[in-house]
Amino acid sequence: MPPVIQQLLQWLLRPRTLVAVLLCGVLVISSLGVGYTSHLTRNMYRDLQALQQDHDDLEHEYEKLLLERSAWADYTRLDQLAHNRLEMAAPTPDEMVVLK
């Protein structure tokens, strides 16, 4: 083995050097983990904002549909439809039969 490699191995195998190299490795891995989790957090927050916007849009649409349903089910509108389209009329008192 060349002497340069032997000297490098001896230097790396010293306890202080080995601890420093391991700590540097842990530091690099930790910093990469922090960056990755920050990236994931930003993506999830963006998705959350999009879902909240969709929820708000659907809520607004639901309110509009409730108003439309109440307009279609209005008693005066139904009474007009019964008279005009179906030619229905309220019975007169002598047409009514009371059952006991």
Secondary structure by P-SEA (a helix, b strand, c coil): ccaaaaaaaaaaacaaaaaaaaaaaaaaaaaaaaaaaaaaaaaaaaaaaaaaaaaaaaaaaaaaaaaaaaaaacaaaaaaaaaccccccccccccccccc
